[in-house]
């Protein structure tokens, strides 16, 4: 249950960022999720994926909230 709450908190924080901040927050969110799922290797892969896909996910989340 705490993992779900943590993931939700990270996702909500990532939606309030500008483009540069979106990359950083996406990397942080991806690393956080990755470490919960697959440990240190997951953190590296999740951080890279979050940095790449973070801005797009953030924009989609903002549109969905309107």
mmCIF file of the N, C-alpha and C atoms, coordinates in Angstrom:
data_MODEL
# 
_entry.id   MODEL 
# 
loop_
_atom_site.group_PDB 
_atom_site.id 
_atom_site.type_symbol 
_atom_site.label_atom_id 
_atom_site.label_alt_id 
_atom_site.label_comp_id 
_atom_site.label_asym_id 
_atom_site.label_entity_id 
_atom_site.label_seq_id 
_atom_site.pdbx_PDB_ins_code 
_atom_site.Cartn_x 
_atom_site.Cartn_y 
_atom_site.Cartn_z 
_atom_site.occupancy 
_atom_site.B_iso_or_equiv 
_atom_site.pdbx_formal_charge 
_atom_site.auth_seq_id 
_atom_site.auth_comp_id 
_atom_site.auth_asym_id 
_atom_site.auth_atom_id 
_atom_site.pdbx_PDB_model_num 
ATOM 1   N N  . UNK A 1 1  ? 0.813   -1.196 0.000   1.00 0.00 ? 1  UNK A N  1 
ATOM 2   C CA . UNK A 1 1  ? 0.000   0.000  0.000   1.00 0.00 ? 1  UNK A CA 1 
ATOM 3   C C  . UNK A 1 1  ? 0.862   1.267  0.000   1.00 0.00 ? 1  UNK A C  1 
ATOM 4   N N  . UNK A 1 2  ? 1.955   1.247  0.745   1.00 0.00 ? 2  UNK A N  1 
ATOM 5   C CA . UNK A 1 2  ? 2.807   2.427  0.782   1.00 0.00 ? 2  UNK A CA 1 
ATOM 6   C C  . UNK A 1 2  ? 3.491   2.655  -0.557  1.00 0.00 ? 2  UNK A C  1 
ATOM 7   N N  . UNK A 1 3  ? 3.754   1.591  -1.294  1.00 0.00 ? 3  UNK A N  1 
ATOM 8   C CA . UNK A 1 3  ? 4.357   1.749  -2.619  1.00 0.00 ? 3  UNK A CA 1 
ATOM 9   C C  . UNK A 1 3  ? 3.412   2.472  -3.560  1.00 0.00 ? 3  UNK A C  1 
ATOM 10  N N  . UNK A 1 4  ? 2.149   2.142  -3.480  1.00 0.00 ? 4  UNK A N  1 
ATOM 11  C CA . UNK A 1 4  ? 1.156   2.796  -4.339  1.00 0.00 ? 4  UNK A CA 1 
ATOM 12  C C  . UNK A 1 4  ? 1.036   4.268  -3.968  1.00 0.00 ? 4  UNK A C  1 
ATOM 13  N N  . UNK A 1 5  ? 1.017   4.564  -2.685  1.00 0.00 ? 5  UNK A N  1 
ATOM 14  C CA . UNK A 1 5  ? 0.926   5.951  -2.239  1.00 0.00 ? 5  UNK A CA 1 
ATOM 15  C C  . UNK A 1 5  ? 2.149   6.744  -2.668  1.00 0.00 ? 5  UNK A C  1 
ATOM 16  N N  . UNK A 1 6  ? 3.321   6.144  -2.564  1.00 0.00 ? 6  UNK A N  1 
ATOM 17  C CA . UNK A 1 6  ? 4.551   6.812  -2.978  1.00 0.00 ? 6  UNK A CA 1 
ATOM 18  C C  . UNK A 1 6  ? 4.544   7.084  -4.481  1.00 0.00 ? 6  UNK A C  1 
ATOM 19  N N  . UNK A 1 7  ? 4.130   6.117  -5.264  1.00 0.00 ? 7  UNK A N  1 
ATOM 20  C CA . UNK A 1 7  ? 4.064   6.297  -6.716  1.00 0.00 ? 7  UNK A CA 1 
ATOM 21  C C  . UNK A 1 7  ? 3.063   7.393  -7.090  1.00 0.00 ? 7  UNK A C  1 
ATOM 22  N N  . UNK A 1 8  ? 1.943   7.443  -6.411  1.00 0.00 ? 8  UNK A N  1 
ATOM 23  C CA . UNK A 1 8  ? 0.938   8.476  -6.672  1.00 0.00 ? 8  UNK A CA 1 
ATOM 24  C C  . UNK A 1 8  ? 1.469   9.854  -6.308  1.00 0.00 ? 8  UNK A C  1 
ATOM 25  N N  . UNK A 1 9  ? 2.155   9.964  -5.196  1.00 0.00 ? 9  UNK A N  1 
ATOM 26  C CA . UNK A 1 9  ? 2.730   11.242 -4.781  1.00 0.00 ? 9  UNK A CA 1 
ATOM 27  C C  . UNK A 1 9  ? 3.771   11.736 -5.781  1.00 0.00 ? 9  UNK A C  1 
ATOM 28  N N  . UNK A 1 10 ? 4.608   10.842 -6.258  1.00 0.00 ? 10 UNK A N  1 
ATOM 29  C CA . UNK A 1 10 ? 5.624   11.209 -7.240  1.00 0.00 ? 10 UNK A CA 1 
ATOM 30  C C  . UNK A 1 10 ? 4.966   11.654 -8.548  1.00 0.00 ? 10 UNK A C  1 
ATOM 31  N N  . UNK A 1 11 ? 3.937   10.950 -8.969  1.00 0.00 ? 11 UNK A N  1 
ATOM 32  C CA . UNK A 1 11 ? 3.248   11.308 -10.213 1.00 0.00 ? 11 UNK A CA 1 
ATOM 33  C C  . UNK A 1 11 ? 2.578   12.674 -10.106 1.00 0.00 ? 11 UNK A C  1 
ATOM 34  N N  . UNK A 1 12 ? 1.978   12.971 -8.981  1.00 0.00 ? 12 UNK A N  1 
ATOM 35  C CA . UNK A 1 12 ? 1.343   14.273 -8.799  1.00 0.00 ? 12 UNK A CA 1 
ATOM 36  C C  . UNK A 1 12 ? 2.370   15.398 -8.756  1.00 0.00 ? 12 UNK A C  1 
ATOM 37  N N  . UNK A 1 13 ? 3.500   15.150 -8.153  1.00 0.00 ? 13 UNK A N  1 
ATOM 38  C CA . UNK A 1 13 ? 4.551   16.172 -8.094  1.00 0.00 ? 13 UNK A CA 1 
ATOM 39  C C  . UNK A 1 13 ? 5.128   16.437 -9.476  1.00 0.00 ? 13 UNK A C  1 
ATOM 40  N N  . UNK A 1 14 ? 5.194   15.421 -10.306 1.00 0.00 ? 14 UNK A N  1 
ATOM 41  C CA . UNK A 1 14 ? 5.775   15.574 -11.640 1.00 0.00 ? 14 UNK A CA 1 
ATOM 42  C C  . UNK A 1 14 ? 4.891   16.386 -12.576 1.00 0.00 ? 14 UNK A C  1 
ATOM 43  N N  . UNK A 1 15 ? 3.607   16.494 -12.303 1.00 0.00 ? 15 UNK A N  1 
ATOM 44  C CA . UNK A 1 15 ? 2.705   17.219 -13.201 1.00 0.00 ? 15 UNK A CA 1 
ATOM 45  C C  . UNK A 1 15 ? 2.810   18.725 -13.056 1.00 0.00 ? 15 UNK A C  1 
ATOM 46  N N  . UNK A 1 16 ? 3.485   19.220 -12.021 1.00 0.00 ? 16 UNK A N  1 
ATOM 47  C CA . UNK A 1 16 ? 3.554   20.659 -11.770 1.00 0.00 ? 16 UNK A CA 1 
ATOM 48  C C  . UNK A 1 16 ? 4.904   21.260 -12.149 1.00 0.00 ? 16 UNK A C  1 
ATOM 49  N N  . UNK A 1 17 ? 5.582   20.714 -13.134 1.00 0.00 ? 17 UNK A N  1 
ATOM 50  C CA . UNK A 1 17 ? 6.945   21.146 -13.460 1.00 0.00 ? 17 UNK A CA 1 
ATOM 51  C C  . UNK A 1 17 ? 7.022   21.730 -14.867 1.00 0.00 ? 17 UNK A C  1 
ATOM 52  N N  . UNK A 1 18 ? 8.068   22.538 -15.096 1.00 0.00 ? 18 UNK A N  1 
ATOM 53  C CA . UNK A 1 18 ? 8.363   23.028 -16.439 1.00 0.00 ? 18 UNK A CA 1 
ATOM 54  C C  . UNK A 1 18 ? 9.162   21.970 -17.184 1.00 0.00 ? 18 UNK A C  1 
ATOM 55  N N  . UNK A 1 19 ? 9.533   22.231 -18.432 1.00 0.00 ? 19 UNK A N  1 
ATOM 56  C CA . UNK A 1 19 ? 10.173  21.210 -19.262 1.00 0.00 ? 19 UNK A CA 1 
ATOM 57  C C  . UNK A 1 19 ? 11.471  20.677 -18.662 1.00 0.00 ? 19 UNK A C  1 
ATOM 58  N N  . UNK A 1 20 ? 12.368  21.549 -18.229 1.00 0.00 ? 20 UNK A N  1 
ATOM 59  C CA . UNK A 1 20 ? 13.619  21.072 -17.641 1.00 0.00 ? 20 UNK A CA 1 
ATOM 60  C C  . UNK A 1 20 ? 13.346  20.348 -16.338 1.00 0.00 ? 20 UNK A C  1 
ATOM 61  N N  . UNK A 1 21 ? 12.455  20.919 -15.548 1.00 0.00 ? 21 UNK A N  1 
ATOM 62  C CA . UNK A 1 21 ? 12.103  20.280 -14.289 1.00 0.00 ? 21 UNK A CA 1 
ATOM 63  C C  . UNK A 1 21 ? 11.364  18.957 -14.533 1.00 0.00 ? 21 UNK A C  1 
ATOM 64  N N  . UNK A 1 22 ? 10.636  18.875 -15.644 1.00 0.00 ? 22 UNK A N  1 
ATOM 65  C CA . UNK A 1 22 ? 9.943   17.637 -15.971 1.00 0.00 ? 22 UNK A CA 1 
ATOM 66  C C  . UNK A 1 22 ? 10.928  16.515 -16.230 1.00 0.00 ? 22 UNK A C  1 
ATOM 67  N N  . UNK A 1 23 ? 12.017  16.813 -16.890 1.00 0.00 ? 23 UNK A N  1 
ATOM 68  C CA . UNK A 1 23 ? 13.040  15.786 -17.133 1.00 0.00 ? 23 UNK A CA 1 
ATOM 69  C C  . UNK A 1 23 ? 13.655  15.316 -15.824 1.00 0.00 ? 23 UNK A C  1 
ATOM 70  N N  . UNK A 1 24 ? 13.978  16.250 -14.956 1.00 0.00 ? 24 UNK A N  1 
ATOM 71  C CA . UNK A 1 24 ? 14.586  15.896 -13.675 1.00 0.00 ? 24 UNK A CA 1 
ATOM 72  C C  . UNK A 1 24 ? 13.586  15.139 -12.804 1.00 0.00 ? 24 UNK A C  1 
ATOM 73  N N  . UNK A 1 25 ? 12.366  15.643 -12.724 1.00 0.00 ? 25 UNK A N  1 
ATOM 74  C CA . UNK A 1 25 ? 11.376  14.961 -11.895 1.00 0.00 ? 25 UNK A CA 1 
ATOM 75  C C  . UNK A 1 25 ? 10.971  13.629 -12.514 1.00 0.00 ? 25 UNK A C  1 
ATOM 76  N N  . UNK A 1 26 ? 10.956  13.542 -13.835 1.00 0.00 ? 26 UNK A N  1 
ATOM 77  C CA . UNK A 1 26 ? 10.673  12.263 -14.489 1.00 0.00 ? 26 UNK A CA 1 
ATOM 78  C C  . UNK A 1 26 ? 11.752  11.242 -14.205 1.00 0.00 ? 26 UNK A C  1 
ATOM 79  N N  . UNK A 1 27 ? 12.998  11.695 -14.212 1.00 0.00 ? 27 UNK A N  1 
ATOM 80  C CA . UNK A 1 27 ? 14.106  10.797 -13.887 1.00 0.00 ? 27 UNK A CA 1 
ATOM 81  C C  . UNK A 1 27 ? 14.018  10.344 -12.441 1.00 0.00 ? 27 UNK A C  1 
ATOM 82  N N  . UNK A 1 28 ? 13.682  11.260 -11.550 1.00 0.00 ? 28 UNK A N  1 
ATOM 83  C CA . UNK A 1 28 ? 13.558  10.902 -10.137 1.00 0.00 ? 28 UNK A CA 1 
ATOM 84  C C  . UNK A 1 28 ? 12.393  9.939  -9.910  1.00 0.00 ? 28 UNK A C  1 
ATOM 85  N N  . UNK A 1 29 ? 11.276  10.204 -10.558 1.00 0.00 ? 29 UNK A N  1 
ATOM 86  C CA . UNK A 1 29 ? 10.121  9.320  -10.416 1.00 0.00 ? 29 UNK A CA 1 
ATOM 87  C C  . UNK A 1 29 ? 10.415  7.944  -10.996 1.00 0.00 ? 29 UNK A C  1 
ATOM 88  N N  . UNK A 1 30 ? 11.066  7.914  -12.143 1.00 0.00 ? 30 UNK A N  1 
ATOM 89  C CA . UNK A 1 30 ? 11.415  6.635  -12.758 1.00 0.00 ? 30 UNK A CA 1 
ATOM 90  C C  . UNK A 1 30 ? 12.391  5.850  -11.909 1.00 0.00 ? 30 UNK A C  1 
ATOM 91  N N  . UNK A 1 31 ? 13.366  6.544  -11.339 1.00 0.00 ? 31 UNK A N  1 
ATOM 92  C CA . UNK A 1 31 ? 14.335  5.865  -10.481 1.00 0.00 ? 31 UNK A CA 1 
ATOM 93  C C  . UNK A 1 31 ? 13.668  5.349  -9.212  1.00 0.00 ? 31 UNK A C  1 
ATOM 94  N N  . UNK A 1 32 ? 12.777  6.145  -8.658  1.00 0.00 ? 32 UNK A N  1 
ATOM 95  C CA . UNK A 1 32 ? 12.054  5.703  -7.463  1.00 0.00 ? 32 UNK A CA 1 
ATOM 96  C C  . UNK A 1 32 ? 11.186  4.490  -7.721  1.00 0.00 ? 32 UNK A C  1 
ATOM 97  N N  . UNK A 1 33 ? 10.471  4.512  -8.827  1.00 0.00 ? 33 UNK A N  1 
ATOM 98  C CA . UNK A 1 33 ? 9.637   3.363  -9.179  1.00 0.00 ? 33 UNK A CA 1 
ATOM 99  C C  . UNK A 1 33 ? 10.491  2.153  -9.518  1.00 0.00 ? 33 UNK A C  1 
ATOM 100 N N  . UNK A 1 34 ? 11.591  2.392  -10.221 1.00 0.00 ? 34 UNK A N  1 
ATOM 101 C CA . UNK A 1 34 ? 12.470  1.287  -10.602 1.00 0.00 ? 34 UNK A CA 1 
ATOM 102 C C  . UNK A 1 34 ? 13.107  0.604  -9.415  1.00 0.00 ? 34 UNK A C  1 
ATOM 103 N N  . UNK A 1 35 ? 13.509  1.389  -8.417  1.00 0.00 ? 35 UNK A N  1 
ATOM 104 C CA . UNK A 1 35 ? 14.127  0.789  -7.240  1.00 0.00 ? 35 UNK A CA 1 
ATOM 105 C C  . UNK A 1 35 ? 13.111  -0.019 -6.439  1.00 0.00 ? 35 UNK A C  1 
ATOM 106 N N  . UNK A 1 36 ? 11.852  0.395  -6.461  1.00 0.00 ? 36 UNK A N  1 
ATOM 107 C CA . UNK A 1 36 ? 10.821  -0.377 -5.767  1.00 0.00 ? 36 UNK A CA 1 
ATOM 108 C C  . UNK A 1 36 ? 10.561  -1.708 -6.461  1.00 0.00 ? 36 UNK A C  1 
ATOM 109 N N  . UNK A 1 37 ? 10.665  -1.719 -7.769  1.00 0.00 ? 37 UNK A N  1 
ATOM 110 C CA . UNK A 1 37 ? 10.343  -2.924 -8.532  1.00 0.00 ? 37 UNK A CA 1 
ATOM 111 C C  . UNK A 1 37 ? 11.541  -3.848 -8.696  1.00 0.00 ? 37 UNK A C  1 
ATOM 112 N N  . UNK A 1 38 ? 12.701  -3.313 -9.070  1.00 0.00 ? 38 UNK A N  1 
ATOM 113 C CA . UNK A 1 38 ? 13.816  -4.184 -9.449  1.00 0.00 ? 38 UNK A CA 1 
ATOM 114 C C  . UNK A 1 38 ? 15.144  -3.845 -8.775  1.00 0.00 ? 38 UNK A C  1 
ATOM 115 N N  . UNK A 1 39 ? 15.134  -3.040 -7.736  1.00 0.00 ? 39 UNK A N  1 
ATOM 116 C CA . UNK A 1 39 ? 16.371  -2.741 -7.036  1.00 0.00 ? 39 UNK A CA 1 
ATOM 117 C C  . UNK A 1 39 ? 17.241  -1.744 -7.774  1.00 0.00 ? 39 UNK A C  1 
ATOM 118 N N  . UNK A 1 40 ? 18.562  -1.808 -7.557  1.00 0.00 ? 40 UNK A N  1 
ATOM 119 C CA . UNK A 1 40 ? 19.473  -0.821 -8.151  1.00 0.00 ? 40 UNK A CA 1 
ATOM 120 C C  . UNK A 1 40 ? 19.458  -0.788 -9.679  1.00 0.00 ? 40 UNK A C  1 
ATOM 121 N N  . UNK A 1 41 ? 19.353  -1.929 -10.296 1.00 0.00 ? 41 UNK A N  1 
ATOM 122 C CA . UNK A 1 41 ? 19.300  -1.958 -11.762 1.00 0.00 ? 41 UNK A CA 1 
ATOM 123 C C  . UNK A 1 41 ? 18.023  -1.278 -12.244 1.00 0.00 ? 41 UNK A C  1 
ATOM 124 N N  . UNK A 1 42 ? 16.933  -1.515 -11.570 1.00 0.00 ? 42 UNK A N  1 
ATOM 125 C CA . UNK A 1 42 ? 15.670  -0.864 -11.911 1.00 0.00 ? 42 UNK A CA 1 
ATOM 126 C C  . UNK A 1 42 ? 15.732  0.639  -11.740 1.00 0.00 ? 42 UNK A C  1 
ATOM 127 N N  . UNK A 1 43 ? 16.505  1.102  -10.758 1.00 0.00 ? 43 UNK A N  1 
ATOM 128 C CA . UNK A 1 43 ? 16.652  2.541  -10.544 1.00 0.00 ? 43 UNK A CA 1 
ATOM 129 C C  . UNK A 1 43 ? 17.345  3.195  -11.730 1.00 0.00 ? 43 UNK A C  1 
ATOM 130 N N  . UNK A 1 44 ? 18.369  2.551  -12.250 1.00 0.00 ? 44 UNK A N  1 
ATOM 131 C CA . UNK A 1 44 ? 19.092  3.109  -13.395 1.00 0.00 ? 44 UNK A CA 1 
ATOM 132 C C  . UNK A 1 44 ? 18.203  3.130  -14.635 1.00 0.00 ? 44 UNK A C  1 
ATOM 133 N N  . UNK A 1 45 ? 17.572  2.017  -14.912 1.00 0.00 ? 45 UNK A N  1 
ATOM 134 C CA . UNK A 1 45 ? 16.702  1.929  -16.097 1.00 0.00 ? 45 UNK A CA 1 
ATOM 135 C C  . UNK A 1 45 ? 15.496  2.853  -15.946 1.00 0.00 ? 45 UNK A C  1 
ATOM 136 N N  . UNK A 1 46 ? 14.888  2.876  -14.774 1.00 0.00 ? 46 UNK A N  1 
ATOM 137 C CA . UNK A 1 46 ? 13.741  3.749  -14.535 1.00 0.00 ? 46 UNK A CA 1 
ATOM 138 C C  . UNK A 1 46 ? 14.100  5.214  -14.626 1.00 0.00 ? 46 UNK A C  1 
ATOM 139 N N  . UNK A 1 47 ? 15.286  5.575  -14.137 1.00 0.00 ? 47 UNK A N  1 
ATOM 140 C CA . UNK A 1 47 ? 15.719  6.964  -14.238 1.00 0.00 ? 47 UNK A CA 1 
ATOM 141 C C  . UNK A 1 47 ? 15.917  7.400  -15.671 1.00 0.00 ? 47 UNK A C  1 
ATOM 142 N N  . UNK A 1 48 ? 16.516  6.541  -16.474 1.00 0.00 ? 48 UNK A N  1 
ATOM 143 C CA . UNK A 1 48 ? 16.720  6.863  -17.885 1.00 0.00 ? 48 UNK A CA 1 
ATOM 144 C C  . UNK A 1 48 ? 15.381  6.977  -18.613 1.00 0.00 ? 48 UNK A C  1 
ATOM 145 N N  . UNK A 1 49 ? 14.498  6.033  -18.375 1.00 0.00 ? 49 UNK A N  1 
ATOM 146 C CA . UNK A 1 49 ? 13.181  6.075  -19.027 1.00 0.00 ? 49 UNK A CA 1 
ATOM 147 C C  . UNK A 1 49 ? 12.379  7.282  -18.562 1.00 0.00 ? 49 UNK A C  1 
ATOM 148 N N  . UNK A 1 50 ? 12.455  7.610  -17.289 1.00 0.00 ? 50 UNK A N  1 
ATOM 149 C CA . UNK A 1 50 ? 11.737  8.771  -16.770 1.00 0.00 ? 50 UNK A CA 1 
ATOM 150 C C  . UNK A 1 50 ? 12.225  10.073 -17.360 1.00 0.00 ? 50 UNK A C  1 
ATOM 151 N N  . UNK A 1 51 ? 13.535  10.186 -17.568 1.00 0.00 ? 51 UNK A N  1 
ATOM 152 C CA . UNK A 1 51 ? 14.085  11.406 -18.164 1.00 0.00 ? 51 UNK A CA 1 
ATOM 153 C C  . UNK A 1 51 ? 13.637  11.563 -19.605 1.00 0.00 ? 51 UNK A C  1 
ATOM 154 N N  . UNK A 1 52 ? 13.495  10.459 -20.314 1.00 0.00 ? 52 UNK A N  1 
ATOM 155 C CA . UNK A 1 52 ? 13.089  10.507 -21.715 1.00 0.00 ? 52 UNK A CA 1 
ATOM 156 C C  . UNK A 1 52 ? 11.590  10.757 -21.851 1.00 0.00 ? 52 UNK A C  1 
ATOM 157 N N  . UNK A 1 53 ? 10.791  10.023 -21.092 1.00 0.00 ? 53 UNK A N  1 
ATOM 158 C CA . UNK A 1 53 ? 9.339   10.086 -21.256 1.00 0.00 ? 53 UNK A CA 1 
ATOM 159 C C  . UNK A 1 53 ? 8.635   11.008 -20.268 1.00 0.00 ? 53 UNK A C  1 
ATOM 160 N N  . UNK A 1 54 ? 9.348   11.582 -19.306 1.00 0.00 ? 54 UNK A N  1 
ATOM 161 C CA . UNK A 1 54 ? 8.744   12.433 -18.281 1.00 0.00 ? 54 UNK A CA 1 
ATOM 162 C C  . UNK A 1 54 ? 7.945   13.607 -18.813 1.00 0.00 ? 54 UNK A C  1 
ATOM 163 N N  . UNK A 1 55 ? 8.501   14.425 -19.718 1.00 0.00 ? 55 UNK A N  1 
ATOM 164 C CA . UNK A 1 55 ? 7.733   15.572 -20.208 1.00 0.00 ? 55 UNK A CA 1 
ATOM 165 C C  . UNK A 1 55 ? 6.436   15.187 -20.926 1.00 0.00 ? 55 UNK A C  1 
ATOM 166 N N  . UNK A 1 56 ? 6.467   14.136 -21.702 1.00 0.00 ? 56 UNK A N  1 
ATOM 167 C CA . UNK A 1 56 ? 5.254   13.696 -22.410 1.00 0.00 ? 56 UNK A CA 1 
ATOM 168 C C  . UNK A 1 56 ? 4.181   13.193 -21.458 1.00 0.00 ? 56 UNK A C  1 
ATOM 169 N N  . UNK A 1 57 ? 4.597   12.459 -20.458 1.00 0.00 ? 57 UNK A N  1 
ATOM 170 C CA . UNK A 1 57 ? 3.649   11.950 -19.469 1.00 0.00 ? 57 UNK A CA 1 
ATOM 171 C C  . UNK A 1 57 ? 3.055   13.101 -18.671 1.00 0.00 ? 57 UNK A C  1 
ATOM 172 N N  . UNK A 1 58 ? 3.889   14.066 -18.325 1.00 0.00 ? 58 UNK A N  1 
ATOM 173 C CA . UNK A 1 58 ? 3.415   15.214 -17.561 1.00 0.00 ? 58 UNK A CA 1 
ATOM 174 C C  . UNK A 1 58 ? 2.381   16.018 -18.354 1.00 0.00 ? 58 UNK A C  1 
ATOM 175 N N  . UNK A 1 59 ? 2.646   16.237 -19.632 1.00 0.00 ? 59 UNK A N  1 
ATOM 176 C CA . UNK A 1 59 ? 1.681   16.966 -20.467 1.00 0.00 ? 59 UNK A CA 1 
ATOM 177 C C  . UNK A 1 59 ? 0.361   16.205 -20.575 1.00 0.00 ? 59 UNK A C  1 
ATOM 178 N N  . UNK A 1 60 ? 0.439   14.902 -20.753 1.00 0.00 ? 60 UNK A N  1 
ATOM 179 C CA . UNK A 1 60 ? -0.774  14.096 -20.853 1.00 0.00 ? 60 UNK A CA 1 
ATOM 180 C C  . UNK A 1 60 ? -1.569  14.128 -19.555 1.00 0.00 ? 60 UNK A C  1 
ATOM 181 N N  . UNK A 1 61 ? -0.874  14.098 -18.435 1.00 0.00 ? 61 UNK A N  1 
ATOM 182 C CA . UNK A 1 61 ? -1.548  14.137 -17.142 1.00 0.00 ? 61 UNK A CA 1 
ATOM 183 C C  . UNK A 1 61 ? -2.239  15.482 -16.935 1.00 0.00 ? 61 UNK A C  1 
ATOM 184 N N  . UNK A 1 62 ? -1.600  16.579 -17.358 1.00 0.00 ? 62 UNK A N  1 
ATOM 185 C CA . UNK A 1 62 ? -2.216  17.882 -17.235 1.00 0.00 ? 62 UNK A CA 1 
ATOM 186 C C  . UNK A 1 62 ? -3.480  17.990 -18.078 1.00 0.00 ? 62 UNK A C  1 
ATOM 187 N N  . UNK A 1 63 ? -3.410  17.447 -19.302 1.00 0.00 ? 63 UNK A N  1 
ATOM 188 C CA . UNK A 1 63 ? -4.604  17.480 -20.164 1.00 0.00 ? 63 UNK A CA 1 
ATOM 189 C C  . UNK A 1 63 ? -5.738  16.669 -19.575 1.00 0.00 ? 63 UNK A C  1 
ATOM 190 N N  . UNK A 1 64 ? -5.409  15.539 -18.979 1.00 0.00 ? 64 UNK A N  1 
ATOM 191 C CA . UNK A 1 64 ? -6.431  14.675 -18.390 1.00 0.00 ? 64 UNK A CA 1 
ATOM 192 C C  . UNK A 1 64 ? -7.081  15.316 -17.172 1.00 0.00 ? 64 UNK A C  1 
ATOM 193 N N  . UNK A 1 65 ? -6.345  16.168 -16.464 1.00 0.00 ? 65 UNK A N  1 
ATOM 194 C CA . UNK A 1 65 ? -6.888  16.801 -15.262 1.00 0.00 ? 65 UNK A CA 1 
ATOM 195 C C  . UNK A 1 65 ? -7.826  17.950 -15.568 1.00 0.00 ? 65 UNK A C  1 
ATOM 196 N N  . UNK A 1 66 ? -7.796  18.454 -16.787 1.00 0.00 ? 66 UNK A N  1 
ATOM 197 C CA . UNK A 1 66 ? -8.662  19.591 -17.137 1.00 0.00 ? 66 UNK A CA 1 
ATOM 198 C C  . UNK A 1 66 ? -10.084 19.183 -17.258 1.00 0.00 ? 66 UNK A C  1 
# 
